[in-house]
Amino acid sequence: VQLQASGGGLVQAGGSLRLSCAASGRTINRYIMGWFRQAPGKEREFAAGISWSGGTTYYADSVKGRFTISRDNAKNTVYLEMNSLNPEDTAVYYCAADTSGISYSGNYYYTRAYKYDYWGQGTQVTVSS
């Protein structure tokens, strides 16, 4: 499966962006999907994850209440709506797919990058103060 992330850009603090992750090659309707981010000089970190049905979502504490992950399986696309952005949100954002087909209880595996076996190329988000 190929993942194409888009929607990044430059925004002022307090602003909003909507990232999209379009999948091709396979349908993603049975895959857990996640968004991760990597700031300069830092390790890649989990931002948000969503179950294959969209009924379960998880967020990193740093984005909870500001970011919303969603999916449209008919469009084979996952979204990340980001509001109240601040400079600490500046990073390259990656979407990823866990194609194992396993349903997890709790958020542990959603937050683990090693569980995702397909990754998009990343989209840059820059938040100015």
Wavefront OBJ file of the C-alpha trace (Angstrom):
o trace
v 0.000 0.000 0.000
v 1.262 3.489 -0.873
v 0.485 6.404 1.431
v 0.571 10.006 0.295
v 0.395 12.670 2.992
v -0.552 16.225 2.126
v -1.925 19.407 3.629
v 1.075 20.649 5.526
v 2.274 24.217 5.381
v 3.148 27.335 7.295
v 0.593 28.638 9.781
v 0.590 31.142 12.618
v 0.201 30.068 16.200
v -3.440 29.495 16.991
v -4.211 28.504 13.437
v -5.460 25.261 11.936
v -4.465 22.779 9.286
v -6.009 19.611 7.934
v -3.694 16.841 6.840
v -4.795 14.110 4.472
v -3.317 10.685 3.878
v -4.479 9.105 0.647
v -3.843 5.390 0.244
v -3.466 3.520 -3.014
v -2.669 0.006 -4.032
v -4.888 -1.569 -1.369
v -7.976 -0.612 0.524
v -7.211 0.428 4.084
v -10.628 -0.311 5.553
v -9.236 -3.132 7.706
v -6.089 -1.355 8.809
v -5.289 0.626 11.895
v -3.955 3.986 10.784
v -1.764 6.427 12.633
v -0.176 9.831 12.438
v 3.311 10.348 13.794
v 5.492 13.419 13.790
v 9.174 14.197 13.969
v 10.518 17.570 15.003
v 14.071 18.653 14.148
v 16.586 16.889 16.367
v 13.938 14.736 18.000
v 12.726 11.196 17.640
v 9.556 10.334 15.785
v 6.593 10.372 18.132
v 3.021 9.190 18.053
v 0.351 11.841 17.524
v -2.911 10.010 16.827
v -4.288 6.615 15.869
v -7.600 5.270 14.634
v -9.137 1.818 14.430
v -10.206 0.351 11.101
v -13.832 1.258 11.726
v -13.049 4.728 13.008
v -14.850 3.937 16.216
v -11.754 4.080 18.390
v -9.212 6.872 18.442
v -6.167 7.613 20.561
v -4.113 10.754 20.967
v -0.838 11.776 22.481
v -1.356 13.918 25.555
v 0.355 16.817 23.792
v -2.328 16.992 21.089
v -5.413 15.760 22.922
v -8.283 18.200 22.631
v -6.669 20.017 19.699
v -6.210 17.318 17.049
v -8.832 15.011 15.584
v -8.089 11.934 13.534
v -10.756 10.573 11.215
v -11.058 8.337 8.211
v -13.209 7.918 5.141
v -12.829 4.304 4.065
v -14.854 4.912 0.936
v -12.200 7.417 -0.124
v -9.333 5.317 1.239
v -8.179 8.393 3.136
v -7.288 9.319 6.689
v -7.315 12.868 8.039
v -5.754 14.799 10.868
v -7.532 18.004 11.791
v -5.196 20.213 13.801
v -6.463 23.224 15.719
v -4.903 25.702 18.146
v -1.511 24.989 16.687
v 1.563 26.170 18.532
v 5.252 26.285 17.591
v 5.862 22.998 19.448
v 3.699 21.305 16.803
v 6.277 22.113 14.123
v 7.382 18.813 12.633
v 7.210 16.535 9.648
v 3.978 14.580 9.942
v 3.813 10.994 8.713
v 0.834 8.764 8.197
v 1.256 5.053 8.664
v -0.681 1.831 8.265
v -0.708 -1.284 10.428
v -1.745 -4.024 8.010
v -1.647 -6.878 10.501
v -5.437 -6.932 10.790
v -5.140 -7.326 14.549
v -7.583 -5.449 16.756
v -5.882 -4.188 19.871
v -7.396 -3.542 23.237
v -6.136 -0.286 24.617
v -3.768 2.214 23.121
v -0.386 0.537 23.671
v 0.180 -0.818 20.150
v -1.396 2.183 18.458
v 1.409 4.342 19.814
v 4.264 2.027 18.778
v 5.852 2.975 15.482
v 7.219 -0.542 14.962
v 3.665 -1.883 14.622
v 3.111 0.159 11.458
v 4.554 -1.455 8.365
v 3.752 1.133 5.710
v 4.647 4.815 5.910
v 3.964 7.867 3.839
v 6.637 10.331 2.823
v 5.705 13.001 5.347
v 4.367 16.528 5.102
v 5.974 19.532 6.775
v 3.988 21.554 9.291
v 5.560 24.789 10.481
v 3.896 26.937 13.133
v 5.230 30.451 13.602
v 4.919 32.348 16.858
l 1 2 3 4 5 6 7 8 9 10 11 12 13 14 15 16 17 18 19 20 21 22 23 24 25 26 27 28 29 30 31 32 33 34 35 36 37 38 39 40 41 42 43 44 45 46 47 48 49 50 51 52 53 54 55 56 57 58 59 60 61 62 63 64 65 66 67 68 69 70 71 72 73 74 75 76 77 78 79 80 81 82 83 84 85 86 87 88 89 90 91 92 93 94 95 96 97 98 99 100 101 102 103 104 105 106 107 108 109 110 111 112 113 114 115 116 117 118 119 120 121 122 123 124 125 126 127 128 129
